[in-house]
Each structure stands twice: as structure tokens, then as C-alpha cells.
Amino acid sequence: MDRPVRVDEEKKEEQEEPITLEVQDGFIGPSADFNQGE
Amino acid sequence: MATSKAAPDATLDAFLAKIATATKMSVCSGASNPADHTAVLAATLATVAMTAGLGNGDYTAADDGTGALGRKVTTTAKNGVSVTATGDATCIVLEDASNNIIYITTCTTQTLTSGNTVNIPAWKIQIGDPT
């Protein structure tokens, strides 16, 4: 006698790995020619 | 001993403290900087809250690592931030509680997809000693 076969139709959604941004640092300071002005 | 140009840490930190008033950090798209909060909202792909306060929030102040380039503020890394819109991330915007833009920096262009998450690593803003 055949047993009923249960088919698990649940689909697991794959979550993508988080993207890691490459963020640029900022620098605020006297420019090289700051003292070469007028 | 000769005189020299100088700015005490407290002077430089006053600038860094202004940066640390930002209460949110947004990852934005676009080829140019958003001009105001409305533009930030339109370009936002992901936003995360920041705890304001230099040294007691998500902003750490310290001497530059070399000891010769003034002071820096470093933001806390924010991982697993929900992406709420799909687009190419091009910049990071800090805004204060009144939605004033405090600072904008750039990031390497990367495509973000709504529903995923993004990691924003720690980054810094450095202000140099007078020369």
C-alpha cells in the first residue's frame, strides 16, 4: 500500500548578504597653497 | 624657541562637535550632492539613526593617528541597515534633528536593492592643525 508523500512546497527565500559600502573619509585642513595666495 | 601657528584640541573639537549633532545618516543615490532635506529624502536608499554627541554618542573624537594632522571624529559602524529603495549608492549624508545637512561624504558606487540590508562601516572626518 502506497503511503501518501508529503511535498513541502515552502520555499525558503534566500536573503542576500548585506552589501558593505566603501565610504571615503573627509579631510578638512589648510590646502597646500593656502599660504601662497595674495 | 620660535612661535608657531596652533589651535588647541578644544578649538578643533568645536567643529567636530557640530558634525556630531547629526542624528541620522542616509545612504543616497545621485550624481550630485543633494541640496536640501527634500532632495535627501528623494535620493535616500537607506537611513539609520545616529546618537548625537561628540564622545558620548555615535561619534568618537581623537587625535589623528599620526599625531601630526589635528583631530578627527569617527562614526560608529552601522550594520544591517534596511534598504528602502533600489538604486546606486553614491554618497552618505549626515543630517541633524532639524533636517539640516551637516556633512556629505562619498562612497564607492554600489547598487542597493530594496528589501536587502547594507553595512555602513565607520568613517572619519579629520580637521588639520594650522600650518
Backbone of each chain as nested JSON, in Angstrom:
{
  "chains": [
    {"id": "A", "residues": [
      {"number": 1, "name": "MET", "atoms": {"N": [0.841, -1.192, 0.0], "CA": [0.0, 0.0, 0.0], "C": [0.879, 1.246, 0.0]}},
      {"number": 2, "name": "ASP", "atoms": {"N": [0.565, 2.098, -0.943], "CA": [1.39, 3.302, -1.039], "C": [1.053, 4.305, 0.055]}},
      {"number": 3, "name": "ARG", "atoms": {"N": [2.101, 4.853, 0.611], "CA": [1.884, 5.922, 1.578], "C": [1.853, 7.258, 0.851]}},
      {"number": 4, "name": "PRO", "atoms": {"N": [0.967, 8.163, 1.322], "CA": [0.966, 9.486, 0.692], "C": [2.291, 10.204, 0.926]}},
      {"number": 5, "name": "VAL", "atoms": {"N": [2.723, 10.817, -0.075], "CA": [4.0, 11.54, 0.031], "C": [3.718, 13.02, 0.224]}},
      {"number": 6, "name": "ARG", "atoms": {"N": [4.274, 13.547, 1.29], "CA": [4.067, 14.986, 1.542], "C": [5.181, 15.784, 0.867]}},
      {"number": 7, "name": "VAL", "atoms": {"N": [4.752, 16.683, 0.116], "CA": [5.732, 17.523, -0.554], "C": [5.744, 18.892, 0.126]}},
      {"number": 8, "name": "ASP", "atoms": {"N": [6.877, 19.207, 0.663], "CA": [6.993, 20.51, 1.312], "C": [7.211, 21.576, 0.238]}},
      {"number": 9, "name": "GLU", "atoms": {"N": [6.163, 22.338, 0.045], "CA": [6.263, 23.339, -1.024], "C": [6.72, 24.699, -0.525]}},
      {"number": 10, "name": "GLU", "atoms": {"N": [7.034, 24.715, 0.764], "CA": [7.505, 26.014, 1.278], "C": [8.82, 26.366, 0.621]}},
      {"number": 11, "name": "LYS", "atoms": {"N": [8.853, 27.551, 0.161], "CA": [10.097, 27.998, -0.441], "C": [10.816, 28.928, 0.53]}},
      {"number": 12, "name": "LYS", "atoms": {"N": [12.044, 28.597, 0.755], "CA": [12.828, 29.478, 1.616], "C": [13.411, 30.615, 0.778]}},
      {"number": 13, "name": "GLU", "atoms": {"N": [13.049, 31.81, 1.218], "CA": [13.608, 32.952, 0.495], "C": [15.038, 33.17, 0.952]}},
      {"number": 14, "name": "GLU", "atoms": {"N": [15.902, 33.222, -0.006], "CA": [17.294, 33.46, 0.338], "C": [17.537, 34.944, 0.497]}},
      {"number": 15, "name": "GLN", "atoms": {"N": [18.069, 35.298, 1.659], "CA": [18.395, 36.701, 1.869], "C": [19.826, 36.947, 1.449]}},
      {"number": 16, "name": "GLU", "atoms": {"N": [19.983, 37.962, 0.651], "CA": [21.33, 38.261, 0.197], "C": [22.174, 38.779, 1.344]}},
      {"number": 17, "name": "GLU", "atoms": {"N": [23.454, 38.532, 1.241], "CA": [24.379, 39.081, 2.227], "C": [24.327, 40.597, 2.149]}},
      {"number": 18, "name": "PRO", "atoms": {"N": [24.43, 41.269, 3.299], "CA": [24.432, 42.737, 3.249], "C": [25.617, 43.259, 2.428]}},
      {"number": 19, "name": "ILE", "atoms": {"N": [25.347, 44.288, 1.688], "CA": [26.431, 44.939, 0.959], "C": [27.144, 45.88, 1.915]}},
      {"number": 20, "name": "THR", "atoms": {"N": [28.446, 45.832, 1.917], "CA": [29.217, 46.741, 2.755], "C": [29.756, 47.869, 1.883]}},
      {"number": 21, "name": "LEU", "atoms": {"N": [29.379, 49.078, 2.237], "CA": [29.806, 50.229, 1.448], "C": [31.276, 50.551, 1.713]}},
      {"number": 22, "name": "GLU", "atoms": {"N": [31.891, 51.156, 0.742], "CA": [33.232, 51.708, 0.943], "C": [33.074, 53.218, 1.023]}},
      {"number": 23, "name": "VAL", "atoms": {"N": [33.161, 53.721, 2.237], "CA": [32.918, 55.136, 2.471], "C": [34.251, 55.885, 2.529]}},
      {"number": 24, "name": "GLN", "atoms": {"N": [34.307, 57.004, 1.834], "CA": [35.539, 57.788, 1.836], "C": [35.581, 58.747, 3.029]}},
      {"number": 25, "name": "ASP", "atoms": {"N": [36.726, 58.792, 3.674], "CA": [36.926, 59.735, 4.772], "C": [37.018, 61.152, 4.225]}},
      {"number": 26, "name": "GLY", "atoms": {"N": [36.795, 62.11, 5.113], "CA": [36.929, 63.509, 4.724], "C": [38.082, 64.161, 5.448]}},
      {"number": 27, "name": "PHE", "atoms": {"N": [38.733, 65.085, 4.8], "CA": [39.819, 65.832, 5.446], "C": [39.595, 67.313, 5.234]}},
      {"number": 28, "name": "ILE", "atoms": {"N": [39.621, 68.039, 6.329], "CA": [39.474, 69.483, 6.256], "C": [40.745, 70.086, 6.826]}},
      {"number": 29, "name": "GLY", "atoms": {"N": [41.442, 70.816, 6.013], "CA": [42.681, 71.39, 6.512], "C": [43.221, 72.394, 5.53]}},
      {"number": 30, "name": "PRO", "atoms": {"N": [44.273, 73.06, 5.922], "CA": [44.871, 74.029, 5.011], "C": [45.315, 73.336, 3.728]}},
      {"number": 31, "name": "SER", "atoms": {"N": [44.938, 73.902, 2.615], "CA": [45.395, 73.305, 1.36], "C": [46.861, 73.646, 1.165]}},
      {"number": 32, "name": "ALA", "atoms": {"N": [47.483, 72.928, 0.265], "CA": [48.916, 73.092, 0.066], "C": [49.279, 74.518, -0.319]}},
      {"number": 33, "name": "ASP", "atoms": {"N": [48.373, 75.179, -1.017], "CA": [48.71, 76.522, -1.492], "C": [48.031, 77.611, -0.656]}},
      {"number": 34, "name": "PHE", "atoms": {"N": [47.575, 77.221, 0.525], "CA": [46.838, 78.162, 1.362], "C": [47.645, 79.415, 1.64]}},
      {"number": 35, "name": "ASN", "atoms": {"N": [48.93, 79.235, 1.886], "CA": [49.785, 80.373, 2.248], "C": [50.474, 81.0, 1.048]}},
      {"number": 36, "name": "GLN", "atoms": {"N": [50.079, 80.582, -0.126], "CA": [50.737, 81.117, -1.315], "C": [49.849, 82.102, -2.046]}},
      {"number": 37, "name": "GLY", "atoms": {"N": [48.795, 82.525, -1.375], "CA": [47.863, 83.46, -2.01], "C": [48.407, 84.865, -2.057]}},
      {"number": 38, "name": "GLU", "atoms": {"N": [47.469, 85.81, -2.146], "CA": [47.876, 87.202, -2.348], "C": [48.761, 87.721, -1.228]}}
    ]},
    {"id": "B", "residues": [
      {"number": 1, "name": "MET", "atoms": {"N": [63.076, 79.85, 21.195], "CA": [62.062, 78.993, 20.565], "C": [61.096, 79.861, 19.767]}},
      {"number": 2, "name": "ALA", "atoms": {"N": [60.887, 79.486, 18.545], "CA": [60.048, 80.291, 17.649], "C": [58.571, 80.064, 17.939]}},
      {"number": 3, "name": "THR", "atoms": {"N": [57.807, 81.052, 17.593], "CA": [56.363, 80.877, 17.694], "C": [55.863, 80.054, 16.513]}},
      {"number": 4, "name": "SER", "atoms": {"N": [54.676, 79.541, 16.644], "CA": [54.11, 78.761, 15.537], "C": [52.602, 78.876, 15.572]}},
      {"number": 5, "name": "LYS", "atoms": {"N": [52.005, 78.578, 14.449], "CA": [50.539, 78.56, 14.39], "C": [50.034, 77.366, 15.189]}},
      {"number": 6, "name": "ALA", "atoms": {"N": [48.961, 77.566, 15.896], "CA": [48.456, 76.469, 16.725], "C": [46.967, 76.633, 16.966]}},
      {"number": 7, "name": "ALA", "atoms": {"N": [46.301, 75.53, 17.157], "CA": [44.893, 75.525, 17.54], "C": [44.716, 74.418, 18.576]}},
      {"number": 8, "name": "PRO", "atoms": {"N": [44.315, 74.77, 19.786], "CA": [44.112, 73.731, 20.8], "C": [43.074, 72.713, 20.343]}},
      {"number": 9, "name": "ASP", "atoms": {"N": [43.147, 71.534, 20.907], "CA": [42.177, 70.488, 20.556], "C": [40.746, 70.982, 20.719]}},
      {"number": 10, "name": "ALA", "atoms": {"N": [40.522, 71.792, 21.762], "CA": [39.153, 72.247, 22.028], "C": [38.614, 73.081, 20.87]}},
      {"number": 11, "name": "THR", "atoms": {"N": [39.494, 73.803, 20.217], "CA": [39.072, 74.619, 19.08], "C": [38.663, 73.73, 17.909]}},
      {"number": 12, "name": "LEU", "atoms": {"N": [39.505, 72.76, 17.626], "CA": [39.192, 71.842, 16.521], "C": [37.977, 70.983, 16.86]}},
      {"number": 13, "name": "ASP", "atoms": {"N": [37.866, 70.614, 18.126], "CA": [36.75, 69.756, 18.531], "C": [35.407, 70.477, 18.44]}},
      {"number": 14, "name": "ALA", "atoms": {"N": [35.446, 71.81, 18.497], "CA": [34.188, 72.548, 18.359], "C": [33.589, 72.303, 16.982]}},
      {"number": 15, "name": "PHE", "atoms": {"N": [34.45, 72.2, 16.002], "CA": [33.982, 71.866, 14.653], "C": [33.467, 70.431, 14.609]}},
      {"number": 16, "name": "LEU", "atoms": {"N": [34.243, 69.542, 15.209], "CA": [33.834, 68.131, 15.199], "C": [32.523, 67.936, 15.964]}},
      {"number": 17, "name": "ALA", "atoms": {"N": [32.313, 68.769, 16.995], "CA": [31.072, 68.669, 17.772], "C": [29.865, 69.022, 16.908]}},
      {"number": 18, "name": "LYS", "atoms": {"N": [30.069, 69.925, 15.981], "CA": [28.98, 70.274, 15.063], "C": [28.619, 69.07, 14.202]}},
      {"number": 19, "name": "ILE", "atoms": {"N": [29.634, 68.36, 13.737], "CA": [29.382, 67.128, 12.967], "C": [28.558, 66.155, 13.814]}},
      {"number": 20, "name": "ALA", "atoms": {"N": [28.908, 66.098, 15.092], "CA": [28.275, 65.123, 15.987], "C": [26.867, 65.521, 16.406]}},
      {"number": 21, "name": "THR", "atoms": {"N": [26.347, 66.606, 15.861], "CA": [24.938, 66.931, 16.125], "C": [24.01, 66.156, 15.197]}},
      {"number": 22, "name": "ALA", "atoms": {"N": [24.582, 65.496, 14.203], "CA": [23.749, 64.754, 13.247], "C": [23.072, 63.574, 13.938]}},
      {"number": 23, "name": "THR", "atoms": {"N": [21.784, 63.429, 13.677], "CA": [21.004, 62.356, 14.307], "C": [20.583, 61.281, 13.314]}},
      {"number": 24, "name": "LYS", "atoms": {"N": [20.935, 61.476, 12.07], "CA": [20.651, 60.403, 11.108], "C": [21.689, 60.4, 9.995]}},
      {"number": 25, "name": "MET", "atoms": {"N": [21.933, 59.22, 9.506], "CA": [22.894, 59.024, 8.421], "C": [22.149, 58.306, 7.291]}},
      {"number": 26, "name": "SER", "atoms": {"N": [22.168, 58.935, 6.122], "CA": [21.43, 58.372, 4.992], "C": [22.382, 57.996, 3.86]}},
      {"number": 27, "name": "VAL", "atoms": {"N": [22.126, 56.853, 3.288], "CA": [22.841, 56.438, 2.078], "C": [22.008, 56.917, 0.898]}},
      {"number": 28, "name": "CYS", "atoms": {"N": [22.609, 57.736, 0.047], "CA": [21.84, 58.35, -1.032], "C": [22.403, 58.002, -2.404]}},
      {"number": 29, "name": "SER", "atoms": {"N": [21.543, 58.141, -3.384], "CA": [21.944, 57.965, -4.781], "C": [22.055, 59.341, -5.418]}},
      {"number": 30, "name": "GLY", "atoms": {"N": [22.453, 59.35, -6.671], "CA": [22.503, 60.623, -7.389], "C": [23.898, 60.971, -7.847]}},
      {"number": 31, "name": "ALA", "atoms": {"N": [23.94, 61.749, -8.924], "CA": [25.223, 62.136, -9.498], "C": [25.781, 63.396, -8.865]}},
      {"number": 32, "name": "SER", "atoms": {"N": [24.938, 64.101, -8.116], "CA": [25.418, 65.31, -7.45], "C": [24.885, 65.334, -6.021]}},
      {"number": 33, "name": "ASN", "atoms": {"N": [25.462, 66.211, -5.222], "CA": [25.047, 66.274, -3.816], "C": [23.602, 66.739, -3.688]}},
      {"number": 34, "name": "PRO", "atoms": {"N": [22.838, 66.141, -2.79], "CA": [21.507, 66.679, -2.506], "C": [21.645, 68.059, -1.873]}},
      {"number": 35, "name": "ALA", "atoms": {"N": [20.798, 68.984, -2.334], "CA": [20.941, 70.372, -1.899], "C": [20.26, 70.639, -0.569]}},
      {"number": 36, "name": "ASP", "atoms": {"N": [19.232, 69.886, -0.254], "CA": [18.49, 70.118, 0.978], "C": [17.817, 68.817, 1.423]}},
      {"number": 37, "name": "HIS", "atoms": {"N": [17.052, 68.913, 2.487], "CA": [16.455, 67.698, 3.048], "C": [15.492, 67.034, 2.062]}},
      {"number": 38, "name": "THR", "atoms": {"N": [14.759, 67.846, 1.322], "CA": [13.82, 67.283, 0.346], "C": [14.575, 66.43, -0.674]}},
      {"number": 39, "name": "ALA", "atoms": {"N": [15.69, 66.95, -1.104], "CA": [16.497, 66.203, -2.068], "C": [17.105, 64.963, -1.431]}},
      {"number": 40, "name": "VAL", "atoms": {"N": [17.461, 65.079, -0.152], "CA": [17.994, 63.907, 0.556], "C": [16.935, 62.81, 0.597]}},
      {"number": 41, "name": "LEU", "atoms": {"N": [15.71, 63.204, 0.962], "CA": [14.63, 62.213, 1.037], "C": [14.419, 61.528, -0.312]}},
      {"number": 42, "name": "ALA", "atoms": {"N": [14.452, 62.318, -1.365], "CA": [14.212, 61.77, -2.7], "C": [15.305, 60.795, -3.126]}},
      {"number": 43, "name": "ALA", "atoms": {"N": [16.502, 61.011, -2.592], "CA": [17.642, 60.196, -3.018], "C": [17.979, 59.082, -2.042]}},
      {"number": 44, "name": "THR", "atoms": {"N": [17.274, 59.038, -0.92], "CA": [17.635, 58.088, 0.142], "C": [17.337, 56.632, -0.244]}},
      {"number": 45, "name": "LEU", "atoms": {"N": [18.346, 55.805, -0.033], "CA": [18.201, 54.363, -0.238], "C": [18.122, 53.626, 1.097]}},
      {"number": 46, "name": "ALA", "atoms": {"N": [18.742, 54.217, 2.115], "CA": [18.737, 53.62, 3.455], "C": [19.065, 54.715, 4.461]}},
      {"number": 47, "name": "THR", "atoms": {"N": [18.457, 54.623, 5.626], "CA": [18.703, 55.611, 6.681], "C": [18.831, 54.908, 8.013]}},
      {"number": 48, "name": "VAL", "atoms": {"N": [19.74, 55.425, 8.831], "CA": [19.901, 54.869, 10.162], "C": [20.036, 56.018, 11.153]}},
      {"number": 49, "name": "ALA", "atoms": {"N": [19.475, 55.832, 12.344], "CA": [19.569, 56.858, 13.378], "C": [20.976, 56.889, 13.96]}},
      {"number": 50, "name": "MET", "atoms": {"N": [21.406, 58.085, 14.305], "CA": [22.698, 58.269, 14.955], "C": [22.46, 58.937, 16.303]}},
      {"number": 51, "name": "THR", "atoms": {"N": [23.192, 58.495, 17.304], "CA": [23.111, 59.144, 18.614], "C": [24.069, 60.328, 18.612]}},
      {"number": 52, "name": "ALA", "atoms": {"N": [23.51, 61.518, 18.779], "CA": [24.332, 62.722, 18.717], "C": [25.219, 62.853, 19.943]}},
      {"number": 53, "name": "GLY", "atoms": {"N": [26.294, 63.599, 19.784], "CA": [27.17, 63.882, 20.913], "C": [28.586, 63.417, 20.662]}},
      {"number": 54, "name": "LEU", "atoms": {"N": [29.507, 64.368, 20.681], "CA": [30.908, 64.022, 20.449], "C": [31.455, 63.299, 21.68]}},
      {"number": 55, "name": "GLY", "atoms": {"N": [31.819, 62.066, 21.5], "CA": [32.412, 61.306, 22.596], "C": [31.416, 60.548, 23.441]}},
      {"number": 56, "name": "ASN", "atoms": {"N": [30.137, 60.837, 23.285], "CA": [29.174, 60.083, 24.08], "C": [28.041, 59.526, 23.236]}},
      {"number": 57, "name": "GLY", "atoms": {"N": [28.223, 59.538, 21.959], "CA": [27.194, 59.003, 21.09], "C": [27.832, 58.128, 20.033]}},
      {"number": 58, "name": "ASP", "atoms": {"N": [27.406, 58.313, 18.808], "CA": [27.967, 57.539, 17.706], "C": [29.158, 58.25, 17.069]}},
      {"number": 59, "name": "TYR", "atoms": {"N": [29.736, 59.189, 17.799], "CA": [30.854, 59.966, 17.262], "C": [31.995, 59.973, 18.272]}},
      {"number": 60, "name": "THR", "atoms": {"N": [33.143, 59.504, 17.839], "CA": [34.309, 59.436, 18.714], "C": [35.366, 60.411, 18.234]}},
      {"number": 61, "name": "ALA", "atoms": {"N": [35.833, 61.254, 19.133], "CA": [36.874, 62.222, 18.787], "C": [38.223, 61.703, 19.256]}},
      {"number": 62, "name": "ALA", "atoms": {"N": [39.243, 61.983, 18.471], "CA": [40.59, 61.551, 18.846], "C": [41.607, 62.337, 18.047]}},
      {"number": 63, "name": "ASP", "atoms": {"N": [42.847, 62.291, 18.514], "CA": [43.929, 62.843, 17.716], "C": [44.068, 62.014, 16.455]}},
      {"number": 64, "name": "ASP", "atoms": {"N": [44.55, 62.658, 15.417], "CA": [44.851, 61.888, 14.221], "C": [45.879, 60.813, 14.557]}},
      {"number": 65, "name": "GLY", "atoms": {"N": [45.792, 59.712, 13.891], "CA": [46.676, 58.597, 14.189], "C": [48.148, 58.943, 14.108]}},
      {"number": 66, "name": "THR", "atoms": {"N": [48.499, 59.87, 13.23], "CA": [49.906, 60.225, 13.079], "C": [50.346, 61.209, 14.152]}},
      {"number": 67, "name": "GLY", "atoms": {"N": [49.382, 61.832, 14.814], "CA": [49.721, 62.822, 15.815], "C": [50.114, 64.159, 15.226]}},
      {"number": 68, "name": "ALA", "atoms": {"N": [50.058, 64.263, 13.912], "CA": [50.525, 65.487, 13.261], "C": [49.454, 66.158, 12.419]}},
      {"number": 69, "name": "LEU", "atoms": {"N": [48.295, 65.582, 12.377], "CA": [47.277, 66.1, 11.458], "C": [45.991, 66.486, 12.167]}},
      {"number": 70, "name": "GLY", "atoms": {"N": [46.121, 67.007, 13.367], "CA": [44.959, 67.554, 14.029], "C": [44.078, 66.526, 14.706]}},
      {"number": 71, "name": "ARG", "atoms": {"N": [42.776, 66.738, 14.561], "CA": [41.796, 65.913, 15.269], "C": [40.853, 65.254, 14.275]}},
      {"number": 72, "name": "LYS", "atoms": {"N": [40.202, 64.212, 14.724], "CA": [39.27, 63.518, 13.836], "C": [38.061, 63.067, 14.631]}},
      {"number": 73, "name": "VAL", "atoms": {"N": [36.943, 62.931, 13.955], "CA": [35.763, 62.305, 14.534], "C": [35.46, 61.079, 13.69]}},
      {"number": 74, "name": "THR", "atoms": {"N": [35.195, 59.975, 14.359], "CA": [34.903, 58.713, 13.667], "C": [33.491, 58.271, 14.014]}},
      {"number": 75, "name": "THR", "atoms": {"N": [32.735, 57.931, 13.003], "CA": [31.363, 57.477, 13.234], "C": [31.36, 55.997, 13.612]}},
      {"number": 76, "name": "THR", "atoms": {"N": [30.333, 55.598, 14.315], "CA": [30.156, 54.191, 14.633], "C": [29.661, 53.44, 13.395]}},
      {"number": 77, "name": "ALA", "atoms": {"N": [30.216, 52.27, 13.161], "CA": [29.74, 51.452, 12.04], "C": [28.286, 51.042, 12.282]}},
      {"number": 78, "name": "LYS", "atoms": {"N": [27.512, 51.047, 11.232], "CA": [26.107, 50.634, 11.326], "C": [25.887, 49.467, 10.357]}},
      {"number": 79, "name": "ASN", "atoms": {"N": [25.619, 48.324, 10.911], "CA": [25.462, 47.131, 10.079], "C": [24.002, 46.698, 9.988]}},
      {"number": 80, "name": "GLY", "atoms": {"N": [23.674, 46.076, 8.887], "CA": [22.33, 45.533, 8.714], "C": [21.253, 46.592, 8.593]}},
      {"number": 81, "name": "VAL", "atoms": {"N": [21.612, 47.719, 8.006], "CA": [20.639, 48.801, 7.823], "C": [19.695, 48.434, 6.671]}},
      {"number": 82, "name": "SER", "atoms": {"N": [18.416, 48.578, 6.898], "CA": [17.429, 48.201, 5.881], "C": [17.498, 49.12, 4.666]}},
      {"number": 83, "name": "VAL", "atoms": {"N": [17.508, 48.509, 3.51], "CA": [17.475, 49.281, 2.258], "C": [16.006, 49.468, 1.878]}},
      {"number": 84, "name": "THR", "atoms": {"N": [15.606, 50.724, 1.72], "CA": [14.184, 51.023, 1.495], "C": [13.886, 51.427, 0.053]}},
      {"number": 85, "name": "ALA", "atoms": {"N": [14.908, 51.577, -0.749], "CA": [14.71, 51.905, -2.165], "C": [15.867, 51.314, -2.955]}},
      {"number": 86, "name": "THR", "atoms": {"N": [15.609, 51.041, -4.194], "CA": [16.646, 50.466, -5.053], "C": [17.358, 51.573, -5.831]}},
      {"number": 87, "name": "GLY", "atoms": {"N": [18.664, 51.501, -5.857], "CA": [19.43, 52.496, -6.612], "C": [20.911, 52.348, -6.357]}},
      {"number": 88, "name": "ASP", "atoms": {"N": [21.677, 53.223, -6.966], "CA": [23.13, 53.198, -6.813], "C": [23.556, 54.161, -5.715]}},
      {"number": 89, "name": "ALA", "atoms": {"N": [24.115, 53.619, -4.655], "CA": [24.598, 54.464, -3.565], "C": [25.834, 55.224, -4.018]}},
      {"number": 90, "name": "THR", "atoms": {"N": [25.8, 56.536, -3.817], "CA": [26.949, 57.359, -4.22], "C": [27.472, 58.248, -3.102]}},
      {"number": 91, "name": "CYS", "atoms": {"N": [26.626, 58.497, -2.1], "CA": [27.092, 59.376, -1.034], "C": [26.387, 59.065, 0.285]}},
      {"number": 92, "name": "ILE", "atoms": {"N": [26.979, 59.568, 1.345], "CA": [26.445, 59.407, 2.7], "C": [26.177, 60.813, 3.231]}},
      {"number": 93, "name": "VAL", "atoms": {"N": [24.978, 61.014, 3.757], "CA": [24.588, 62.345, 4.229], "C": [24.265, 62.282, 5.718]}},
      {"number": 94, "name": "LEU", "atoms": {"N": [24.864, 63.191, 6.472], "CA": [24.521, 63.353, 7.881], "C": [23.591, 64.55, 8.009]}},
      {"number": 95, "name": "GLU", "atoms": {"N": [22.501, 64.359, 8.751], "CA": [21.553, 65.447, 8.991], "C": [21.233, 65.533, 10.478]}},
      {"number": 96, "name": "ASP", "atoms": {"N": [20.949, 66.759, 10.932], "CA": [20.591, 66.911, 12.337], "C": [19.082, 66.742, 12.526]}},
      {"number": 97, "name": "ALA", "atoms": {"N": [18.636, 66.93, 13.763], "CA": [17.229, 66.693, 14.085], "C": [16.296, 67.671, 13.395]}},
      {"number": 98, "name": "SER", "atoms": {"N": [16.859, 68.804, 12.948], "CA": [16.044, 69.788, 12.227], "C": [16.138, 69.597, 10.719]}},
      {"number": 99, "name": "ASN", "atoms": {"N": [16.709, 68.465, 10.315], "CA": [16.851, 68.109, 8.905], "C": [17.818, 69.003, 8.14]}},
      {"number": 100, "name": "ASN", "atoms": {"N": [18.725, 69.641, 8.882], "CA": [19.793, 70.385, 8.213], "C": [20.886, 69.409, 7.797]}},
      {"number": 101, "name": "ILE", "atoms": {"N": [21.38, 69.579, 6.595], "CA": [22.514, 68.76, 6.162], "C": [23.754, 69.232, 6.917]}},
      {"number": 102, "name": "ILE", "atoms": {"N": [24.415, 68.293, 7.567], "CA": [25.599, 68.614, 8.362], "C": [26.874, 68.283, 7.596]}},
      {"number": 103, "name": "TYR", "atoms": {"N": [26.859, 67.187, 6.876], "CA": [28.07, 66.775, 6.168], "C": [27.691, 65.744, 5.114]}},
      {"number": 104, "name": "ILE", "atoms": {"N": [28.422, 65.771, 4.024], "CA": [28.227, 64.776, 2.958], "C": [29.589, 64.187, 2.612]}},
      {"number": 105, "name": "THR", "atoms": {"N": [29.644, 62.887, 2.534], "CA": [30.849, 62.251, 2.024], "C": [30.458, 61.294, 0.902]}},
      {"number": 106, "name": "THR", "atoms": {"N": [31.433, 60.827, 0.211], "CA": [31.176, 59.962, -0.935], "C": [31.446, 58.506, -0.574]}},
      {"number": 107, "name": "CYS", "atoms": {"N": [30.904, 57.626, -1.39], "CA": [31.215, 56.206, -1.24], "C": [31.377, 55.619, -2.636]}},
      {"number": 108, "name": "THR", "atoms": {"N": [32.073, 54.519, -2.681], "CA": [32.206, 53.82, -3.948], "C": [30.813, 53.401, -4.418]}},
      {"number": 109, "name": "THR", "atoms": {"N": [30.499, 53.702, -5.665], "CA": [29.161, 53.42, -6.172], "C": [28.847, 51.927, -6.091]}},
      {"number": 110, "name": "GLN", "atoms": {"N": [27.748, 51.627, -5.4], "CA": [27.302, 50.23, -5.305], "C": [25.787, 50.195, -5.394]}},
      {"number": 111, "name": "THR", "atoms": {"N": [25.283, 49.217, -6.074], "CA": [23.834, 49.095, -6.246], "C": [23.207, 48.445, -5.019]}},
      {"number": 112, "name": "LEU", "atoms": {"N": [22.218, 49.127, -4.473], "CA": [21.468, 48.583, -3.339], "C": [20.07, 48.213, -3.81]}},
      {"number": 113, "name": "THR", "atoms": {"N": [19.539, 47.139, -3.234], "CA": [18.221, 46.658, -3.623], "C": [17.276, 46.723, -2.438]}},
      {"number": 114, "name": "SER", "atoms": {"N": [16.125, 47.324, -2.67], "CA": [15.122, 47.445, -1.617], "C": [14.793, 46.077, -1.022]}},
      {"number": 115, "name": "GLY", "atoms": {"N": [14.722, 46.022, 0.291], "CA": [14.437, 44.763, 0.964], "C": [15.676, 44.083, 1.495]}},
      {"number": 116, "name": "ASN", "atoms": {"N": [16.834, 44.46, 0.975], "CA": [18.084, 43.911, 1.488], "C": [18.615, 44.81, 2.603]}},
      {"number": 117, "name": "THR", "atoms": {"N": [19.79, 44.505, 3.046], "CA": [20.416, 45.331, 4.072], "C": [21.788, 45.776, 3.606]}},
      {"number": 118, "name": "VAL", "atoms": {"N": [22.275, 46.834, 4.263], "CA": [23.574, 47.379, 3.889], "C": [24.373, 47.643, 5.157]}},
      {"number": 119, "name": "ASN", "atoms": {"N": [25.671, 47.432, 5.075], "CA": [26.574, 47.755, 6.174], "C": [27.28, 49.065, 5.86]}},
      {"number": 120, "name": "ILE", "atoms": {"N": [27.215, 49.984, 6.811], "CA": [27.933, 51.247, 6.642], "C": [29.1, 51.218, 7.621]}},
      {"number": 121, "name": "PRO", "atoms": {"N": [30.313, 51.089, 7.126], "CA": [31.452, 50.987, 8.045], "C": [31.739, 52.322, 8.725]}},
      {"number": 122, "name": "ALA", "atoms": {"N": [32.549, 52.266, 9.755], "CA": [32.993, 53.503, 10.398], "C": [33.772, 54.346, 9.39]}},
      {"number": 123, "name": "TRP", "atoms": {"N": [33.595, 55.643, 9.46], "CA": [34.37, 56.541, 8.601], "C": [34.675, 57.79, 9.406]}},
      {"number": 124, "name": "LYS", "atoms": {"N": [35.608, 58.588, 8.916], "CA": [36.059, 59.703, 9.749], "C": [36.109, 61.013, 8.972]}},
      {"number": 125, "name": "ILE", "atoms": {"N": [36.026, 62.067, 9.747], "CA": [36.239, 63.416, 9.239], "C": [37.383, 63.985, 10.056]}},
      {"number": 126, "name": "GLN", "atoms": {"N": [38.372, 64.463, 9.366], "CA": [39.566, 64.929, 10.039], "C": [39.765, 66.408, 9.764]}},
      {"number": 127, "name": "ILE", "atoms": {"N": [40.184, 67.129, 10.78], "CA": [40.487, 68.553, 10.597], "C": [41.926, 68.782, 11.008]}},
      {"number": 128, "name": "GLY", "atoms": {"N": [42.661, 69.414, 10.114], "CA": [44.106, 69.527, 10.32], "C": [44.5, 70.671, 11.239]}},
      {"number": 129, "name": "ASP", "atoms": {"N": [45.647, 70.515, 11.834], "CA": [46.242, 71.613, 12.593], "C": [46.619, 72.722, 11.636]}},
      {"number": 130, "name": "PRO", "atoms": {"N": [46.622, 73.97, 12.09], "CA": [47.024, 75.061, 11.201], "C": [48.499, 74.944, 10.834]}},
      {"number": 131, "name": "THR", "atoms": {"N": [48.772, 75.299, 9.609], "CA": [50.189, 75.25, 9.168], "C": [50.572, 76.581, 8.552]}}
    ]}
  ]
}
